[in-house]
Amino acid sequence: QGRLVESGGGLVQPGGSLTLSCVASGFVFSLWDMNWYRQAPEKKRELVAHITRLGDGTNYADSVKGRFTISRDNAKETLYLQMNNLKPEDTATYYCQRPGGDYGTDYWGIGTLVTVSS
């Protein structure tokens, strides 16, 4: 079974930066697109960033464009989310996800909490 373990969350002031990591295991990481989701208190979970298998294509939610960068290191089987110029509205639990597509199984990490506050 696939496993995803996020790390890097914490408390940061507005305007600050954090880098999240997601270490994958139990599947061939390089064969799968990957996503970062987040869920803020009392809000629905939302997709914030997507990256293709080779890392040559990305997509971002409008709310994070220009501030967040998704990347991956297939040799290390690790997904990253670089978050710059953080805002209070970025406060959420961030989840790494491997979408299963039509025939595979979605895999989710347990999340890492990012709190942006002064």
C-alpha positions in Angstrom: 0.0 0.0 0.0 1.1 3.5 -0.7 2.1 5.8 2.0 2.6 9.6 2.1 4.2 11.4 5.0 4.2 15.2 5.1 6.5 17.4 7.1 7.5 21.0 7.4 4.4 22.7 8.8 4.5 25.1 11.7 3.8 28.7 12.8 5.0 31.5 10.6 4.3 35.2 10.5 2.5 36.9 7.5 5.0 37.4 4.7 7.1 34.5 5.8 8.0 31.3 4.0 7.8 27.6 4.6 8.7 24.5 2.6 6.6 21.4 3.0 7.9 17.9 2.1 6.1 14.7 1.3 8.0 11.4 1.3 6.3 8.7 -0.7 6.7 4.9 -0.4 4.9 1.8 -1.5 4.5 2.7 -5.1 6.6 3.8 -8.1 6.6 7.6 -7.4 7.8 8.6 -10.8 4.8 7.1 -12.6 2.2 9.3 -10.8 1.1 12.9 -10.9 0.9 14.4 -7.4 -1.1 17.1 -5.7 -1.1 19.3 -2.6 -4.4 20.0 -1.0 -5.3 22.1 2.0 -8.2 22.4 4.4 -8.7 25.5 6.5 -10.9 25.5 9.6 -14.6 25.2 8.7 -13.8 25.2 5.0 -13.8 22.5 2.3 -10.6 20.8 1.2 -9.2 22.5 -1.8 -6.6 21.7 -4.4 -3.7 24.1 -4.2 -1.1 22.7 -6.6 -0.6 19.9 -9.1 2.5 18.5 -10.8 2.9 16.0 -13.6 5.0 12.8 -13.3 8.2 14.3 -14.8 7.7 17.6 -13.0 7.4 19.4 -16.4 3.9 20.7 -15.9 2.2 22.4 -12.9 -1.0 24.0 -12.0 -2.0 26.2 -9.1 -5.1 27.6 -7.4 -5.5 31.3 -8.2 -5.1 32.1 -4.6 -1.5 30.9 -4.4 -0.2 31.6 -7.9 3.0 33.5 -7.8 3.6 32.6 -4.2 3.7 28.8 -4.1 5.9 26.4 -6.1 5.3 22.7 -6.3 8.2 20.5 -7.2 9.4 16.9 -7.0 12.6 14.9 -6.8 11.8 11.5 -8.3 15.1 10.1 -7.2 14.3 10.9 -3.6 10.6 10.0 -4.0 9.7 13.3 -2.5 7.2 16.1 -3.3 7.7 19.7 -2.2 5.7 22.8 -1.7 7.6 26.0 -1.4 5.3 28.7 0.1 6.4 32.3 0.0 4.7 35.5 1.2 2.4 33.6 3.4 -1.0 35.1 4.3 -3.3 34.4 7.2 -5.8 32.9 4.8 -3.1 30.2 4.0 -3.6 28.8 7.4 -4.7 25.2 6.9 -3.7 21.6 7.2 -1.8 20.7 4.1 -2.1 17.3 2.5 0.0 15.4 0.0 -2.1 13.4 -2.4 -1.4 10.8 -5.1 -4.5 10.8 -7.3 -5.3 7.2 -8.5 -7.0 8.2 -11.8 -9.5 5.9 -13.3 -8.1 2.6 -12.0 -5.8 3.5 -9.1 -6.3 4.3 -5.5 -6.1 7.8 -4.1 -3.4 8.0 -1.4 -3.4 10.8 1.2 -1.0 11.8 3.9 -2.3 12.6 7.4 -1.4 16.3 6.8 0.8 19.0 8.3 -0.5 22.1 9.9 0.5 25.5 8.7 -0.5 28.5 10.8 0.1 32.0 9.5 -0.3 34.5 12.3 1.4 37.5 13.9 
